Amino acid sequence: MSGSCCSNPGLHRLTMTSLDGDAIRAGVGELAASRLAGFEAFAEIDSTNSYLMHSEAPAIGAIRVALTDNQTAGRGRHGRTWQSPAGSGLCLSVAYTFGRQPRDLAALTLALGLGVAETLDGLGAEGVQLKWPNDLMADDSKLGGILTEAQAPSRGAITVVTGIGINLDLREGRLDSGLGRKVIDLERFAGEPLERNKLAARLIDGICETFVTYETSGFEAFAARWPRRDWLLGRGLTISLAQEQLTGVGAGVAEDGALLVDTGSGAFSRVTSGTIVSTAFARAAP
C-alpha cells in the first residue's frame, strides 16, 4: 500500500489523479460525516476489506472507510479473487460496529446491494439489478460485487466490513472476467463517465445509511424494495450446494434473505448458501 499523509491524522491522499481522498471525504453527507471515525485512500493496496478487517474496529455506531482504484489482491465469495488493475474500478470498504448482532445478519449484503443500486440511480446510472447474494448486474452482465465479513471485537458488539467493487472503465482488457461471465463497466452502462470522487462519496453515504437503518429495522425495512432489483426472479437456475445441485426457477427471497427456488414440487426450496452455476431464460414480464 502507498500514499502520502494529509493534514488529517490517518488520512492518506491518492497519488493517482482519478481519485482525490480529500475531495471524497469533504463530499460525504451529514450522516456519514458525523459517524466517520477513520478514512484512508490508497494509491495501491492488496485488499481494502482485508485492511479494515485487520484494523481497529470503529466504535459502536461509527464507520471506517478504506478505498482505492488499484487493488492487487481483492477477495470475493468462496475465496475467489476480485481483480481491479489501476484505474479500472472503484474498491471501497466500510466498517461499521453494531451494538449487538442484528437480526437476519445474513441478509445485510442484500440490503447493502439495494443501497448501492439506489445510489447509482441517483447519479444517473439507473436500472442496476442484484443477483443473489452479492452481484451487481447491468445489461445482464456483472458490474460489480459485494463482500461482507464480520468479527466480534467486544462482548455483544459486532463489526461488519463490507467491500464494494465496481467496474468503472474496462477498456484495453484490464479485467479478466473469469468463468466465462460477461462483464460491463459503469461508463458503458451509464453512457458517460461519472465523476469518481462524487461517486465514492455518494456510495459511502448510501452504505452508512443502510447500516444505520439495518441496525434498527433489519431486512424488514428493505424487503419490499428487493423484487424490482431481483435479477434472478423468474429465471431458470442451477445452484451448487454443499452435496448436491438444485435446479428450479428464482422465486424471490424470504423475510430473512434466503433465496427462494421453485422446483416444481409444490413448495419453494430455501437456499442460504450456495453458488449459482447457471441461469437460463430471461425474467418474465410482470
Sequence and secondary structure as in RCSB ss.txt:
>XXXX:A:sequence
MSGSCCSNPGLHRLTMTSLDGDAIRAGVGELAASRLAGFEAFAEIDSTNSYLMHSEAPAIGAIRVALTDNQTAGR
GRHGRTWQSPAGSGLCLSVAYTFGRQPRDLAALTLALGLGVAETLDGLGAEGVQLKWPNDLMADDSKLGGILTEA
QAPSRGAITVVTGIGINLDLREGRLDSGLGRKVIDLERFAGEPLERNKLAARLIDGICETFVTYETSGFEAFAAR
WPRRDWLLGRGLTISLAQEQLTGVGAGVAEDGALLVDTGSGAFSRVTSGTIVSTAFARAAP
>XXXX:A:secstr
 B EE SSTT EE SSTT  HHHHHHHS HHHHHHEEEEEEESBBS HHHHHHTS    BT EEEEEES EEEEE
 GGG EEEE TTTEEEEEEEEEESS  TTGGGHHHHHHHHHHHHHHHTT TT EEETTTEEEETTEEEEEEEEEE
E  STT EEEEEEEEEE   GGG S   TT  B  HHHHHSS   HHHHHHHHHHHHHHHHHHHHHHGGGGTGGG
SGGGBTTTT EEEEE SS EEEEEEEEE TTS EEEE SSSSEEEESS EEEEE S     
